[in-house]
Amino acid sequence: MVQTNTVMFGWNRAIPGREGMAAELFAHTVNYYTQLKSSGQLESWEPVFLNRHGGDLNGFFLLKGTHEQLDTIMSSDEWVDLTMRAEQYLQGVGVITGYSGSVIPELMNRWTKTIPSQR
């Protein structure tokens, strides 16, 4: 069974008037993810800011770990509180689980098996 090993915590932009709170939350989140990585509870993470593109996703944190690590993190009180605060300060907050790294070849192999023949 292939399990998710990536979480994308994305946002659009700060709610007008709450930019300072959003900046404080960003700093708090960076510290939180740094602690998780340092303690071995998370394999890696990185912030990504996107260039202007007319869409509603302008940045995200990409977290990588085992399915169990990510499930534990997303079930924690700190994570729940962090996401609730994000919804108060940011527009378009979303959390998406996904696949990366070594599981991709297996997923592609499984996907190609589902392609109907072109007869």
N, C-alpha and C positions, 0 to 999 in steps of 0.2 A: 504494500500500500504506500503510495506517495503522499507525503504530508507537507503541508505548508511550512515554509521556513523563512518567510519574509513578511514584514508588516510595513505598510506605507501609511503614515499619519500625515494627511495633507490638509491644506487650507487655501482659501482664496486670498483674503486680505483682512486687515484689522477692521473691526467695526468703527466707524467714525466716532471720535471722542474717547475711544478705548485703546488708542495706540500705545500709550505708556504701560497700561496693564498687560497688553499683548507682548511688549518687549520684556517686561519682568517675567512673564510666563515662559517666554523663549529661553531666558537665562536659567530659570528654574528647571526647565525640561532638559537643557544641555547638561546641567549638573546631575540630574536624575539618571540620564542615559550613561553619563560618564561613570557614575557609581555602579550601575548595573554591569557595565563592561569590565570595570576594575575588579568586581567581585566574582566574575565568571558567570553571571546570570544572563549575559547577552554576548553573542559572538562579536558583533560589530554594529555600528550605527553611523549615519552621517546626515547632516542637513543638506538640502538641495533647494536653491532658489532658482526659479525659472525666469527666463527672459520674457518680456511682454509678447504675448501671442494671441490676445483676444479671447482667451478661454477663462475658465473659472478655477483653474488650479495654478497657483503662483508659487507654491513651495511645499516641501514635505520633508519629513524625517524618514529615512529608510533604515529599518531595523532588521538585522539578520541574526538568526539563532536556530536552535532546534525547535521543532513544533512544541515540545514540552516546555522549553524555556519561554517561548513567546506566549503560550497559553497561560503559564503561571504569571507572567508579567501583566497580561491583559485582564487577568482575574483579580489582580491586587487592588487594594484600596487606593494606593498612590496613583495607579493608572486611571482608575475610574474618576478620581478627583481631578486629575490632570485633564482628562477629556471633557469633563463638565466645565471646568474653568475655560478651556479652549473654546467651547461653544458660546460662552458668555462674552468673549473678547474678539473672536474671529468669525468671519463669514465663511461658509462652505467647508466646515470641518468634516473630514471623512477618514475612516480607518478601514483599510483594505488589506486582507491577507493575500499572500501569493507564494509563488515558487521562484527559486533562483538557484544558480550554481549547479551542483552535481545532479539535481533531480531533473533538469531540463531535458537531457537526452532521453531519459525514460518517458517523460511526458510527450516529447515529439514522436517517439517510437509508437507509443499508444495512440496518438492522434493520427499518424499516417495509416495505421491499421483500420481506422474508421472511415477513410476516404473511399467512397464507392468507386468501383471500376468504371472506366470511361468507354465501355463497349457500346 
